[in-house]
Amino acid sequence: MSDMIRPILIHPDPRLKKLCEPVADITDELRALADDMLETMYDAPGVGLAAPQIGVLQRLFVLDCAKDDTEEPQPMVMFNPEIVASSEELNVYEEGCLSIPEQYAEVTRPAEVDVCWIDRDGNEQKATFDGLWATCFQHELDHLNGKLFIDHLGPMKRQLITRKSQKYKREKARG
């Protein structure tokens, strides 16, 4: 089965604000979906993509924060991801989102997170992420809880970015 690039939902879209359902069983269909999501993420290009961003309301996201051309790709597929512990220390990253094209803002999040998830083979995995990986994991986990990075901003900045995103969406619809 060939990987397929899926259309990415653009904010505002009500599906981006919904709480996603846990994945009960990792099926071949879900593994194929994860492959499509990786393909879509690399094509965008991005470092993470959550299932609700392609209209699938399940707790699944993919990550690959090895952005440097000298690094080997490190694609990760995460079903039912969770944060088990977060550091007191915070980090500020300029975040963007494939569902909010061309818009970036600084977001403060825990610098380090201990996480667990189920991999594509159904095995439970645990890891500690810091730097971009920690930020990306938290950003994608927010998506599964119906939150966008702009929800971490003040109301003025959030409204400004939402208006720009609406304009982008209208222009894209016109072709």
GROMACS elastic network, one bead per residue, 0.5 to 0.9 nm:
[ bonds ]
;  ai    aj funct       b0    kb
    1    32     6  0.79220   500
    2    32     6  0.87563   500
    2    35     6  0.89766   500
    2    36     6  0.84861   500
    3    32     6  0.74914   500
    3    33     6  0.85608   500
    3    35     6  0.61528   500
    3    36     6  0.50330   500
    3    37     6  0.86084   500
    3    38     6  0.87328   500
    3    39     6  0.64977   500
    3    40     6  0.88066   500
    4    33     6  0.87220   500
    4    35     6  0.80309   500
    4    37     6  0.81101   500
    4    39     6  0.67567   500
    4    40     6  0.73169   500
    5    36     6  0.58922   500
    5    37     6  0.72670   500
    5    38     6  0.86360   500
    5    39     6  0.58809   500
    5    41     6  0.83879   500
    5    43     6  0.75427   500
    6    36     6  0.68404   500
    6    37     6  0.71860   500
    6    39     6  0.84069   500
    6    40     6  0.58756   500
    6    54     6  0.65089   500
    7    40     6  0.79493   500
    7    53     6  0.85556   500
    7    54     6  0.61378   500
    7    55     6  0.88042   500
    8    40     6  0.82123   500
    8    52     6  0.89763   500
    8    53     6  0.55702   500
    8    55     6  0.78591   500
    8    98     6  0.72026   500
    8    99     6  0.64505   500
    9    12     6  0.84630   500
    9    13     6  0.68614   500
    9    15     6  0.83512   500
    9    16     6  0.77597   500
    9    52     6  0.81389   500
    9    53     6  0.52955   500
    9    54     6  0.57599   500
    9    55     6  0.68783   500
    9    98     6  0.83299   500
    9    99     6  0.56939   500
    9   100     6  0.88281   500
   10    13     6  0.63611   500
   10    16     6  0.85030   500
   10    53     6  0.78742   500
   10    98     6  0.76986   500
   10   100     6  0.59802   500
   10   101     6  0.76881   500
   10   165     6  0.74549   500
   10   166     6  0.83521   500
   10   168     6  0.87727   500
   10   169     6  0.67068   500
   11    14     6  0.82149   500
   11    16     6  0.71971   500
   11    99     6  0.56391   500
   11   100     6  0.57555   500
   11   101     6  0.88196   500
   11   162     6  0.72038   500
   11   165     6  0.62848   500
   11   166     6  0.71040   500
   11   169     6  0.79955   500
   12    15     6  0.87996   500
   12    16     6  0.75577   500
   12    17     6  0.88033   500
   12    99     6  0.85602   500
   12   100     6  0.84889   500
   12   162     6  0.70551   500
   12   165     6  0.73570   500
   12   166     6  0.67688   500
   12   169     6  0.87136   500
   13    16     6  0.56670   500
   13    17     6  0.74860   500
   14    17     6  0.54407   500
   14    18     6  0.70103   500
   15    18     6  0.54660   500
   15    19     6  0.87910   500
   15    52     6  0.65644   500
   15    53     6  0.79605   500
   15    55     6  0.64608   500
   15    56     6  0.84677   500
   15    57     6  0.76044   500
   15   146     6  0.79545   500
   16    19     6  0.85703   500
   16    52     6  0.59588   500
   16    53     6  0.64748   500
   16    55     6  0.78861   500
   16    57     6  0.87870   500
   16    99     6  0.85798   500
   16   143     6  0.69163   500
   16   144     6  0.84960   500
   16   145     6  0.89616   500
   16   146     6  0.57000   500
   16   147     6  0.73633   500
   16   148     6  0.77330   500
   17    52     6  0.87493   500
   17   143     6  0.77561   500
   17   144     6  0.87284   500
   17   145     6  0.75392   500
   17   147     6  0.60183   500
   17   148     6  0.78472   500
   18    52     6  0.81094   500
   18    57     6  0.74660   500
   18   143     6  0.84280   500
   18   144     6  0.76392   500
   18   145     6  0.66522   500
   18   147     6  0.81032   500
   19    57     6  0.73687   500
   19    58     6  0.84803   500
   19    59     6  0.87919   500
   19   143     6  0.81941   500
   19   144     6  0.59111   500
   19   146     6  0.50061   500
   19   147     6  0.85871   500
   20    51     6  0.86961   500
   20    52     6  0.74454   500
   20    56     6  0.82849   500
   20    59     6  0.55100   500
   20    60     6  0.87203   500
   20   143     6  0.84316   500
   20   144     6  0.51985   500
   20   145     6  0.62816   500
   20   146     6  0.74221   500
   21    24     6  0.87111   500
   21    57     6  0.62571   500
   21    59     6  0.57857   500
   21    80     6  0.88171   500
   21   144     6  0.83135   500
   22    57     6  0.89648   500
   22    58     6  0.59036   500
   22    59     6  0.50523   500
   22    60     6  0.82462   500
   22    79     6  0.80231   500
   22    80     6  0.58054   500
   23    26     6  0.69831   500
   23    58     6  0.61650   500
   23    59     6  0.59677   500
   23    60     6  0.75753   500
   23    79     6  0.66298   500
   23    80     6  0.62732   500
   24    80     6  0.89738   500
   25    30     6  0.87257   500
   25   122     6  0.81893   500
   26    29     6  0.81012   500
   26    30     6  0.60950   500
   26    31     6  0.71093   500
   26    79     6  0.81816   500
   26   118     6  0.88729   500
   26   119     6  0.88932   500
   26   120     6  0.70241   500
   26   121     6  0.76053   500
   26   122     6  0.63421   500
   27    30     6  0.51605   500
   27    31     6  0.63435   500
   27    32     6  0.86538   500
   27   120     6  0.88880   500
   28    32     6  0.60997   500
   28    33     6  0.85006   500
   29    32     6  0.51153   500
   29    33     6  0.61994   500
   29    34     6  0.87133   500
   30    34     6  0.61512   500
   30    35     6  0.86261   500
   30   120     6  0.84968   500
   31    35     6  0.62980   500
   31    36     6  0.86862   500
   31    77     6  0.87404   500
   31   120     6  0.62503   500
   31   121     6  0.86962   500
   32    35     6  0.50169   500
   32    36     6  0.62331   500
   32    37     6  0.85740   500
   33    36     6  0.50277   500
   33    37     6  0.61374   500
   33    38     6  0.87277   500
   33    51     6  0.86379   500
   34    38     6  0.62674   500
   34    39     6  0.86295   500
   34    51     6  0.84042   500
   34    60     6  0.78688   500
   34    61     6  0.76116   500
   34    62     6  0.70147   500
   34    77     6  0.65532   500
   34    78     6  0.87161   500
   34   120     6  0.82359   500
   35    38     6  0.51633   500
   35    39     6  0.62399   500
   35    40     6  0.85774   500
   35    62     6  0.89074   500
   35    77     6  0.84969   500
   36    39     6  0.50348   500
   36    40     6  0.60268   500
   36    41     6  0.85089   500
   37    41     6  0.59762   500
   37    42     6  0.85631   500
   37    49     6  0.66900   500
   37    50     6  0.79311   500
   37    51     6  0.75469   500
   37    54     6  0.81474   500
   37    61     6  0.79364   500
   37    62     6  0.68169   500
   38    41     6  0.50316   500
   38    42     6  0.61323   500
   38    43     6  0.84375   500
   38    48     6  0.83055   500
   38    49     6  0.75883   500
   38    62     6  0.62613   500
   38    63     6  0.77744   500
   38    64     6  0.85690   500
   38    75     6  0.73503   500
   38    76     6  0.85614   500
   38    77     6  0.82548   500
   39    42     6  0.53370   500
   39    43     6  0.60917   500
   39    44     6  0.86689   500
   40    43     6  0.50930   500
   40    44     6  0.61305   500
   40    45     6  0.78663   500
   40    46     6  0.86527   500
   40    49     6  0.81281   500
   41    44     6  0.52663   500
   41    45     6  0.56340   500
   41    46     6  0.51726   500
   41    47     6  0.67466   500
   41    48     6  0.63959   500
   41    49     6  0.58990   500
   41    62     6  0.80749   500
   41    63     6  0.83639   500
   41    64     6  0.88395   500
   41    98     6  0.83957   500
   42    46     6  0.59275   500
   42    47     6  0.74820   500
   42    48     6  0.87902   500
   42    64     6  0.87007   500
   43    46     6  0.76438   500
   44    98     6  0.73045   500
   45    98     6  0.83010   500
   46    49     6  0.74326   500
   46    63     6  0.86860   500
   46    64     6  0.82488   500
   46    65     6  0.86098   500
   46    67     6  0.89357   500
   46    97     6  0.80317   500
   46    98     6  0.69104   500
   47    62     6  0.82891   500
   47    63     6  0.56420   500
   47    64     6  0.50547   500
   47    65     6  0.51616   500
   47    66     6  0.79041   500
   47    67     6  0.74305   500
   47   136     6  0.73857   500
   48    61     6  0.71887   500
   48    62     6  0.55508   500
   48    64     6  0.63062   500
   48    65     6  0.75770   500
   48    97     6  0.86231   500
   48    98     6  0.85632   500
   48   136     6  0.65903   500
   48   137     6  0.80051   500
   48   139     6  0.84490   500
   48   140     6  0.66825   500
   49    52     6  0.86212   500
   49    53     6  0.68488   500
   49    54     6  0.85270   500
   49    60     6  0.88555   500
   49    61     6  0.56243   500
   49    62     6  0.54205   500
   49    63     6  0.66625   500
   49    97     6  0.87134   500
   49    98     6  0.76581   500
   49   140     6  0.66779   500
   49   143     6  0.89066   500
   50    53     6  0.55507   500
   50    54     6  0.75537   500
   50    56     6  0.86455   500
   50    58     6  0.88404   500
   50    59     6  0.80152   500
   50    60     6  0.61057   500
   50    62     6  0.64156   500
   50    63     6  0.87379   500
   50   140     6  0.57114   500
   50   141     6  0.78363   500
   50   143     6  0.63439   500
   50   144     6  0.69854   500
   51    54     6  0.55940   500
   51    55     6  0.65419   500
   51    57     6  0.63029   500
   51    58     6  0.62367   500
   51    59     6  0.70319   500
   51    60     6  0.55588   500
   51    61     6  0.57482   500
   51    62     6  0.84008   500
   51   143     6  0.83021   500
   51   144     6  0.76959   500
   52    58     6  0.69662   500
   52    59     6  0.83950   500
   52    60     6  0.84629   500
   52    61     6  0.87942   500
   52   143     6  0.68977   500
   52   144     6  0.68552   500
   52   146     6  0.84365   500
   53    56     6  0.72749   500
   53    57     6  0.86828   500
   53    98     6  0.80610   500
   53    99     6  0.65838   500
   53   143     6  0.77844   500
   54    57     6  0.87161   500
   56    59     6  0.88310   500
   56    60     6  0.88868   500
   57    60     6  0.85891   500
   57   144     6  0.76722   500
   58    61     6  0.89074   500
   58    79     6  0.85823   500
   58    80     6  0.83960   500
   58   144     6  0.73390   500
   59    78     6  0.82770   500
   59    79     6  0.59058   500
   59    80     6  0.50160   500
   59    81     6  0.71557   500
   59   141     6  0.83893   500
   59   144     6  0.57717   500
   59   145     6  0.87344   500
   60    77     6  0.74886   500
   60    78     6  0.55995   500
   60    80     6  0.60905   500
   60    81     6  0.72745   500
   60   140     6  0.89551   500
   60   141     6  0.87411   500
   60   144     6  0.75647   500
   61    76     6  0.83871   500
   61    77     6  0.62182   500
   61    78     6  0.54187   500
   61    79     6  0.67693   500
   61    80     6  0.86253   500
   61    81     6  0.81248   500
   61   137     6  0.88402   500
   61   140     6  0.66029   500
   61   141     6  0.78446   500
   61   143     6  0.89145   500
   61   144     6  0.82828   500
   62    75     6  0.70998   500
   62    76     6  0.54807   500
   62    78     6  0.60184   500
   62    79     6  0.87926   500
   62   140     6  0.82868   500
   63    74     6  0.79631   500
   63    75     6  0.58628   500
   63    76     6  0.51407   500
   63    77     6  0.67426   500
   63    78     6  0.80925   500
   63   133     6  0.82444   500
   63   136     6  0.74814   500
   63   137     6  0.75575   500
   63   140     6  0.84329   500
   64    67     6  0.75306   500
   64    73     6  0.67117   500
   64    74     6  0.53295   500
   64    76     6  0.62178   500
   64   133     6  0.81448   500
   64   136     6  0.89122   500
   65    68     6  0.86185   500
   65    73     6  0.81063   500
   65    74     6  0.72762   500
   65    75     6  0.81880   500
   65   132     6  0.66786   500
   65   133     6  0.59558   500
   65   136     6  0.76344   500
   66    69     6  0.80401   500
   66    70     6  0.88124   500
   66    71     6  0.58943   500
   66    72     6  0.68700   500
   66    73     6  0.56841   500
   66    74     6  0.62004   500
   66    75     6  0.85128   500
   66   133     6  0.88365   500
   67    70     6  0.84900   500
   67    71     6  0.71305   500
   67    72     6  0.88994   500
   67    73     6  0.78139   500
   68    71     6  0.53865   500
   68    72     6  0.83759   500
   68    73     6  0.89262   500
   69    72     6  0.76654   500
   69    73     6  0.87269   500
   71    74     6  0.84927   500
   76   119     6  0.80065   500
   76   120     6  0.88776   500
   77   117     6  0.88951   500
   77   118     6  0.82974   500
   77   119     6  0.59918   500
   77   120     6  0.62365   500
   78    81     6  0.58771   500
   78   116     6  0.87165   500
   78   117     6  0.56220   500
   78   118     6  0.58701   500
   78   119     6  0.55074   500
   78   120     6  0.72494   500
   78   125     6  0.89889   500
   79   117     6  0.57327   500
   79   119     6  0.62337   500
   79   120     6  0.74424   500
   79   122     6  0.85798   500
   80   116     6  0.83029   500
   80   117     6  0.55676   500
   80   118     6  0.63063   500
   81   115     6  0.71452   500
   81   116     6  0.57680   500
   81   118     6  0.70063   500
   81   137     6  0.87291   500
   81   141     6  0.71546   500
   82   114     6  0.86246   500
   82   115     6  0.56018   500
   82   116     6  0.54636   500
   82   117     6  0.63106   500
   82   141     6  0.75564   500
   83    86     6  0.72019   500
   83   113     6  0.64842   500
   83   114     6  0.58717   500
   83   116     6  0.65847   500
   83   117     6  0.89379   500
   83   137     6  0.88387   500
   83   138     6  0.81478   500
   83   141     6  0.86137   500
   84   113     6  0.74665   500
   84   114     6  0.54322   500
   84   115     6  0.53567   500
   84   116     6  0.70248   500
   85   112     6  0.84881   500
   85   113     6  0.57179   500
   85   114     6  0.50125   500
   85   115     6  0.71212   500
   86    89     6  0.85026   500
   86   110     6  0.59673   500
   86   111     6  0.77350   500
   86   112     6  0.58762   500
   86   114     6  0.63363   500
   86   115     6  0.88306   500
   87    90     6  0.72666   500
   87   110     6  0.55546   500
   87   111     6  0.61974   500
   87   112     6  0.52124   500
   87   113     6  0.62817   500
   87   114     6  0.85857   500
   88   110     6  0.64915   500
   88   111     6  0.77946   500
   88   112     6  0.84070   500
   89   109     6  0.86195   500
   89   110     6  0.59163   500
   89   111     6  0.56166   500
   89   112     6  0.75302   500
   90   108     6  0.64472   500
   90   109     6  0.54823   500
   90   112     6  0.79492   500
   91   107     6  0.81986   500
   91   108     6  0.55905   500
   91   109     6  0.55775   500
   91   110     6  0.59575   500
   91   112     6  0.85054   500
   91   131     6  0.77914   500
   91   135     6  0.81714   500
   92    95     6  0.89695   500
   92   106     6  0.61657   500
   92   107     6  0.55014   500
   92   109     6  0.65450   500
   92   110     6  0.87041   500
   92   111     6  0.81923   500
   92   135     6  0.87095   500
   93   105     6  0.80222   500
   93   106     6  0.53386   500
   93   107     6  0.56278   500
   93   108     6  0.66924   500
   93   109     6  0.82082   500
   93   131     6  0.88587   500
   93   132     6  0.79335   500
   93   135     6  0.73887   500
   94   104     6  0.61606   500
   94   105     6  0.51310   500
   94   107     6  0.62609   500
   94   108     6  0.89366   500
   95   103     6  0.84403   500
   95   104     6  0.53979   500
   95   105     6  0.55162   500
   95   106     6  0.59929   500
   95   107     6  0.64963   500
   95   135     6  0.84947   500
   95   136     6  0.86894   500
   95   139     6  0.84983   500
   95   149     6  0.72196   500
   96    99     6  0.86944   500
   96   100     6  0.70857   500
   96   101     6  0.74643   500
   96   102     6  0.74398   500
   96   103     6  0.59664   500
   96   105     6  0.68428   500
   96   106     6  0.89237   500
   96   149     6  0.76517   500
   97   100     6  0.51051   500
   97   101     6  0.63377   500
   97   102     6  0.81944   500
   97   103     6  0.75074   500
   97   104     6  0.77225   500
   97   139     6  0.87879   500
   97   148     6  0.82723   500
   97   149     6  0.75855   500
   98   101     6  0.54986   500
   98   102     6  0.84277   500
   99   148     6  0.89204   500
   99   165     6  0.86833   500
  100   103     6  0.60770   500
  100   104     6  0.84992   500
  100   148     6  0.89974   500
  100   161     6  0.81119   500
  100   162     6  0.81264   500
  100   164     6  0.87931   500
  100   165     6  0.59348   500
  100   168     6  0.88488   500
  101   104     6  0.85208   500
  101   165     6  0.69928   500
  101   168     6  0.77870   500
  102   164     6  0.89877   500
  102   165     6  0.84054   500
  102   168     6  0.89138   500
  103   161     6  0.66365   500
  103   164     6  0.80363   500
  103   165     6  0.78761   500
  104   150     6  0.89239   500
  104   161     6  0.85329   500
  105   149     6  0.82499   500
  105   150     6  0.76937   500
  105   153     6  0.80874   500
  105   157     6  0.86986   500
  106   153     6  0.83224   500
  107   135     6  0.89627   500
  107   149     6  0.72220   500
  107   150     6  0.83592   500
  107   152     6  0.65740   500
  107   153     6  0.72731   500
  108   111     6  0.86435   500
  108   135     6  0.88199   500
  108   152     6  0.80084   500
  109   112     6  0.87182   500
  109   134     6  0.85787   500
  109   135     6  0.67824   500
  109   138     6  0.78282   500
  110   113     6  0.69050   500
  110   130     6  0.87373   500
  110   134     6  0.77382   500
  110   135     6  0.77640   500
  110   138     6  0.86652   500
  111   129     6  0.84453   500
  111   130     6  0.57890   500
  111   131     6  0.63728   500
  111   132     6  0.89136   500
  111   134     6  0.65669   500
  111   135     6  0.73744   500
  112   128     6  0.69787   500
  112   129     6  0.56472   500
  112   131     6  0.71654   500
  112   133     6  0.88648   500
  112   134     6  0.57619   500
  112   135     6  0.83250   500
  113   127     6  0.83231   500
  113   128     6  0.56515   500
  113   129     6  0.54563   500
  113   130     6  0.66243   500
  113   134     6  0.59953   500
  113   135     6  0.88772   500
  113   137     6  0.85889   500
  113   138     6  0.84103   500
  114   126     6  0.73606   500
  114   127     6  0.58473   500
  114   129     6  0.65072   500
  114   134     6  0.88077   500
  115   125     6  0.82481   500
  115   126     6  0.56348   500
  115   127     6  0.54739   500
  115   128     6  0.61605   500
  115   129     6  0.76254   500
  115   137     6  0.87032   500
  116   124     6  0.69469   500
  116   125     6  0.54053   500
  116   127     6  0.64916   500
  116   128     6  0.88511   500
  117   123     6  0.82566   500
  117   124     6  0.57114   500
  117   125     6  0.53525   500
  117   126     6  0.66782   500
  117   127     6  0.89730   500
  118   121     6  0.77887   500
  118   122     6  0.55616   500
  118   123     6  0.53392   500
  118   125     6  0.59099   500
  118   126     6  0.88712   500
  119   122     6  0.53390   500
  119   123     6  0.54306   500
  119   124     6  0.63911   500
  119   125     6  0.66784   500
  120   123     6  0.74687   500
  121   124     6  0.89822   500
  128   134     6  0.80813   500
  129   132     6  0.82667   500
  129   133     6  0.55781   500
  129   135     6  0.85297   500
  129   137     6  0.81286   500
  130   133     6  0.56955   500
  130   135     6  0.74712   500
  131   134     6  0.54881   500
  131   135     6  0.65064   500
  131   136     6  0.87045   500
  132   135     6  0.50751   500
  132   136     6  0.59051   500
  132   137     6  0.84511   500
  133   136     6  0.50935   500
  133   137     6  0.60122   500
  133   138     6  0.85856   500
  134   137     6  0.52265   500
  134   138     6  0.62692   500
  134   139     6  0.85717   500
  135   138     6  0.52830   500
  135   139     6  0.60666   500
  135   140     6  0.86699   500
  136   140     6  0.61191   500
  136   141     6  0.84329   500
  137   140     6  0.53096   500
  137   141     6  0.60359   500
  137   142     6  0.85835   500
  138   142     6  0.61110   500
  138   143     6  0.87975   500
  139   142     6  0.51960   500
  139   143     6  0.67347   500
  139   147     6  0.85550   500
  139   148     6  0.75245   500
  139   149     6  0.65990   500
  140   143     6  0.51120   500
  140   144     6  0.68274   500
  140   148     6  0.87314   500
  141   144     6  0.51993   500
  141   145     6  0.66590   500
  141   146     6  0.89685   500
  141   147     6  0.85011   500
  142   145     6  0.50612   500
  142   146     6  0.63463   500
  142   148     6  0.63638   500
  142   149     6  0.77137   500
  143   146     6  0.50783   500
  143   147     6  0.51192   500
  143   148     6  0.60199   500
  143   149     6  0.85576   500
  144   147     6  0.73823   500
  145   148     6  0.89124   500
  147   150     6  0.82052   500
  147   151     6  0.63670   500
  147   152     6  0.87242   500
  148   151     6  0.54290   500
  148   152     6  0.76892   500
  149   152     6  0.56607   500
  149   153     6  0.75224   500
  150   153     6  0.52137   500
  150   154     6  0.81574   500
  150   155     6  0.89107   500
  150   157     6  0.78943   500
  150   158     6  0.54000   500
  150   159     6  0.88503   500
  150   161     6  0.76677   500
  150   162     6  0.83984   500
  151   154     6  0.77944   500
  151   155     6  0.83760   500
  151   158     6  0.69036   500
  152   158     6  0.84407   500
  153   156     6  0.82391   500
  153   157     6  0.63741   500
  153   158     6  0.59233   500
  154   157     6  0.56112   500
  154   158     6  0.61073   500
  154   159     6  0.86967   500
  155   158     6  0.50216   500
  155   159     6  0.60349   500
  155   160     6  0.85420   500
  156   159     6  0.52442   500
  156   160     6  0.62020   500
  156   161     6  0.87190   500
  157   160     6  0.51068   500
  157   161     6  0.62339   500
  157   162     6  0.85591   500
  158   161     6  0.52803   500
  158   162     6  0.60779   500
  158   163     6  0.86383   500
  159   163     6  0.60859   500
  159   164     6  0.85993   500
  160   163     6  0.52389   500
  160   164     6  0.63376   500
  160   165     6  0.86612   500
  161   164     6  0.50723   500
  161   165     6  0.60962   500
  161   166     6  0.86192   500
  162   166     6  0.61424   500
  162   167     6  0.86274   500
  163   166     6  0.50626   500
  163   167     6  0.62416   500
  163   168     6  0.86160   500
  164   167     6  0.50928   500
  164   168     6  0.61557   500
  164   169     6  0.86079   500
  165   169     6  0.61002   500
  165   170     6  0.86361   500
  166   169     6  0.50302   500
  166   170     6  0.62183   500
  166   171     6  0.86619   500
  167   170     6  0.51194   500
  167   171     6  0.61824   500
  167   172     6  0.85231   500
  168   171     6  0.52044   500
  168   172     6  0.60770   500
  168   173     6  0.85940   500
  169   172     6  0.51020   500
  169   173     6  0.61350   500
  169   174     6  0.87495   500
  170   173     6  0.50891   500
  170   174     6  0.63862   500
  170   175     6  0.88390   500
  171   174     6  0.52101   500
  171   175     6  0.65393   500
  172   175     6  0.50771   500
